[in-house]
Amino acid sequence: MDVRSKFTVYWIKALALIQLNKKDQAKKALQYMIDFLIESNFHSYVIYNRMTEASILLYLLEPSKKHSDQAKKLIILNAKEKLVDSTETVRERGLIIYDFCRYILKKDI
């Protein structure tokens, strides 16, 4: 399975586990996604977006300095990626920045 497909499956798995109230398993799936991408050579703005979203969601499930620091690291990494599409990508990145500010920085913008 290619990286992008694998990531889609893990994203669905994590969200399903949250809905089933299996939060510990969801946290493991989210952390796996983040770790896998950090260690891989596969980089695209879509994958970085998912990784950043996963880090914010992981923080919401388990607020901690570790998860907050991880989200901060990933939002910076994400900001370095060039936006390829001028419509969906910009909106998606905007929503990620909004969630980051609201949940990680505790700022309502």
Phi and psi restraints in degrees (value plus and minus 20) as a CYANA .aco file:
   2 ASP   PHI     -92.9   -52.9
   2 ASP   PSI     144.4   184.4
   3 VAL   PHI     -79.9   -39.9
   3 VAL   PSI     -65.1   -25.1
   4 ARG   PHI     -84.4   -44.4
   4 ARG   PSI     -61.9   -21.9
   5 SER   PHI     -85.9   -45.9
   5 SER   PSI     -62.0   -22.0
   6 LYS   PHI     -80.2   -40.2
   6 LYS   PSI     -61.0   -21.0
   7 PHE   PHI     -86.5   -46.5
   7 PHE   PSI     -59.6   -19.6
   8 THR   PHI     -81.5   -41.5
   8 THR   PSI     -64.2   -24.2
   9 VAL   PHI     -83.5   -43.5
   9 VAL   PSI     -63.5   -23.5
  10 TYR   PHI     -85.6   -45.6
  10 TYR   PSI     -56.0   -16.0
  11 TRP   PHI     -83.7   -43.7
  11 TRP   PSI     -65.7   -25.7
  12 ILE   PHI     -82.6   -42.6
  12 ILE   PSI     -63.1   -23.1
  13 LYS   PHI     -79.9   -39.9
  13 LYS   PSI     -67.1   -27.1
  14 ALA   PHI     -80.9   -40.9
  14 ALA   PSI     -65.7   -25.7
  15 LEU   PHI     -87.0   -47.0
  15 LEU   PSI     -57.3   -17.3
  16 ALA   PHI     -85.5   -45.5
  16 ALA   PSI     -61.5   -21.5
  17 LEU   PHI     -83.3   -43.3
  17 LEU   PSI     -57.2   -17.2
  18 ILE   PHI     -83.3   -43.3
  18 ILE   PSI     -65.0   -25.0
  19 GLN   PHI     -81.9   -41.9
  19 GLN   PSI     -52.1   -12.1
  20 LEU   PHI    -105.8   -65.8
  20 LEU   PSI     -14.8    25.2
  21 ASN   PHI      41.6    81.6
  21 ASN   PSI      12.4    52.4
  22 LYS   PHI    -125.3   -85.3
  22 LYS   PSI      46.8    86.8
  23 LYS   PHI     -87.1   -47.1
  23 LYS   PSI     -54.7   -14.7
  24 ASP   PHI     -83.4   -43.4
  24 ASP   PSI     -61.9   -21.9
  25 GLN   PHI     -88.0   -48.0
  25 GLN   PSI     -56.7   -16.7
  26 ALA   PHI     -83.7   -43.7
  26 ALA   PSI     -62.5   -22.5
  27 LYS   PHI     -82.5   -42.5
  27 LYS   PSI     -59.9   -19.9
  28 LYS   PHI     -84.5   -44.5
  28 LYS   PSI     -60.9   -20.9
  29 ALA   PHI     -84.5   -44.5
  29 ALA   PSI     -62.9   -22.9
  30 LEU   PHI     -84.6   -44.6
  30 LEU   PSI     -63.9   -23.9
  31 GLN   PHI     -86.3   -46.3
  31 GLN   PSI     -56.1   -16.1
  32 TYR   PHI     -79.8   -39.8
  32 TYR   PSI     -65.4   -25.4
  33 MET   PHI     -77.9   -37.9
  33 MET   PSI     -66.6   -26.6
  34 ILE   PHI     -83.8   -43.8
  34 ILE   PSI     -70.6   -30.6
  35 ASP   PHI     -81.4   -41.4
  35 ASP   PSI     -63.5   -23.5
  36 PHE   PHI     -79.0   -39.0
  36 PHE   PSI     -65.2   -25.2
  37 LEU   PHI     -92.0   -52.0
  37 LEU   PSI     -56.8   -16.8
  38 ILE   PHI     -82.0   -42.0
  38 ILE   PSI     -58.9   -18.9
  39 GLU   PHI    -103.8   -63.8
  39 GLU   PSI     -34.4     5.6
  40 SER   PHI    -106.2   -66.2
  40 SER   PSI     150.4   190.4
  41 ASN   PHI    -121.4   -81.4
  41 ASN   PSI     -14.1    25.9
  42 PHE   PHI    -110.8   -70.8
  42 PHE   PSI      93.6   133.6
  43 HIS   PHI    -153.9  -113.9
  43 HIS   PSI     107.2   147.2
  44 SER   PHI    -172.3  -132.3
  44 SER   PSI     141.6   181.6
  45 TYR   PHI     -82.6   -42.6
  45 TYR   PSI     -53.4   -13.4
  46 VAL   PHI     -85.5   -45.5
  46 VAL   PSI     -65.8   -25.8
  47 ILE   PHI     -85.6   -45.6
  47 ILE   PSI     -62.4   -22.4
  48 TYR   PHI     -82.3   -42.3
  48 TYR   PSI     -57.8   -17.8
  49 ASN   PHI     -80.5   -40.5
  49 ASN   PSI     -67.8   -27.8
  50 ARG   PHI     -81.8   -41.8
  50 ARG   PSI     -61.9   -21.9
  51 MET   PHI     -82.7   -42.7
  51 MET   PSI     -62.4   -22.4
  52 THR   PHI     -88.2   -48.2
  52 THR   PSI     -62.7   -22.7
  53 GLU   PHI     -80.5   -40.5
  53 GLU   PSI     -61.6   -21.6
  54 ALA   PHI     -81.8   -41.8
  54 ALA   PSI     -59.2   -19.2
  55 SER   PHI     -88.2   -48.2
  55 SER   PSI     -56.4   -16.4
  56 ILE   PHI     -88.6   -48.6
  56 ILE   PSI     -64.0   -24.0
  57 LEU   PHI     -83.7   -43.7
  57 LEU   PSI     -59.7   -19.7
  58 LEU   PHI     -80.9   -40.9
  58 LEU   PSI     -61.1   -21.1
  59 TYR   PHI     -82.8   -42.8
  59 TYR   PSI     -61.0   -21.0
  60 LEU   PHI     -84.6   -44.6
  60 LEU   PSI     -54.7   -14.7
  61 LEU   PHI     -95.5   -55.5
  61 LEU   PSI     -52.0   -12.0
  62 GLU   PHI    -166.4  -126.4
  62 GLU   PSI      61.8   101.8
  63 PRO   PHI     -81.9   -41.9
  63 PRO   PSI     104.1   144.1
  64 SER   PHI    -179.5  -139.5
  64 SER   PSI     140.8   180.8
  65 LYS   PHI     -81.6   -41.6
  65 LYS   PSI     -58.8   -18.8
  66 LYS   PHI     -77.6   -37.6
  66 LYS   PSI     -67.9   -27.9
  67 HIS   PHI     -92.2   -52.2
  67 HIS   PSI     -54.5   -14.5
  68 SER   PHI     -84.2   -44.2
  68 SER   PSI     -66.4   -26.4
  69 ASP   PHI     -82.9   -42.9
  69 ASP   PSI     -59.0   -19.0
  70 GLN   PHI     -82.7   -42.7
  70 GLN   PSI     -64.3   -24.3
  71 ALA   PHI     -83.1   -43.1
  71 ALA   PSI     -59.2   -19.2
  72 LYS   PHI     -84.3   -44.3
  72 LYS   PSI     -62.0   -22.0
  73 LYS   PHI     -82.1   -42.1
  73 LYS   PSI     -62.5   -22.5
  74 LEU   PHI     -95.0   -55.0
  74 LEU   PSI     -51.5   -11.5
  75 ILE   PHI     -86.9   -46.9
  75 ILE   PSI     -53.7   -13.7
  76 ILE   PHI     -90.1   -50.1
  76 ILE   PSI     -64.3   -24.3
  77 LEU   PHI     -79.7   -39.7
  77 LEU   PSI     -62.4   -22.4
  78 ASN   PHI     -83.8   -43.8
  78 ASN   PSI     -58.3   -18.3
  79 ALA   PHI     -86.4   -46.4
  79 ALA   PSI     -39.3     0.7
  80 LYS   PHI     -99.3   -59.3
  80 LYS   PSI     -35.9     4.1
  81 GLU   PHI    -100.1   -60.1
  81 GLU   PSI     116.3   156.3
  82 LYS   PHI     -93.1   -53.1
  82 LYS   PSI     114.7   154.7
  83 LEU   PHI    -100.1   -60.1
  83 LEU   PSI     100.2   140.2
  84 VAL   PHI    -106.1   -66.1
  84 VAL   PSI     -60.4   -20.4
  85 ASP   PHI    -122.6   -82.6
  85 ASP   PSI     118.1   158.1
  86 SER   PHI    -110.4   -70.4
  86 SER   PSI     -18.1    21.9
  87 THR   PHI    -135.3   -95.3
  87 THR   PSI    -100.3   -60.3
  88 GLU   PHI     -79.7   -39.7
  88 GLU   PSI     -61.4   -21.4
  89 THR   PHI     -81.9   -41.9
  89 THR   PSI     -62.5   -22.5
  90 VAL   PHI     -86.3   -46.3
  90 VAL   PSI     -64.2   -24.2
  91 ARG   PHI     -82.6   -42.6
  91 ARG   PSI     -64.0   -24.0
  92 GLU   PHI     -82.6   -42.6
  92 GLU   PSI     -66.1   -26.1
  93 ARG   PHI     -82.2   -42.2
  93 ARG   PSI     -58.8   -18.8
  94 GLY   PHI     -81.2   -41.2
  94 GLY   PSI     -62.2   -22.2
  95 LEU   PHI     -86.0   -46.0
  95 LEU   PSI     -57.5   -17.5
  96 ILE   PHI     -85.2   -45.2
  96 ILE   PSI     -63.2   -23.2
  97 ILE   PHI     -83.6   -43.6
  97 ILE   PSI     -61.0   -21.0
  98 TYR   PHI     -80.4   -40.4
  98 TYR   PSI     -69.9   -29.9
  99 ASP   PHI     -80.4   -40.4
  99 ASP   PSI     -60.5   -20.5
 100 PHE   PHI     -80.6   -40.6
 100 PHE   PSI     -68.6   -28.6
 101 CYS   PHI     -83.4   -43.4
 101 CYS   PSI     -63.2   -23.2
 102 ARG   PHI     -89.2   -49.2
 102 ARG   PSI     -66.7   -26.7
 103 TYR   PHI    -115.8   -75.8
 103 TYR   PSI     -56.8   -16.8
 104 ILE   PHI    -107.7   -67.7
 104 ILE   PSI     -67.8   -27.8
 105 LEU   PHI    -107.5   -67.5
 105 LEU   PSI     -31.0     9.0
 106 LYS   PHI      40.2    80.2
 106 LYS   PSI      18.6    58.6
 107 LYS   PHI    -138.7   -98.7
 107 LYS   PSI     109.5   149.5
 108 ASP   PHI    -115.2   -75.2
 108 ASP   PSI      96.2   136.2
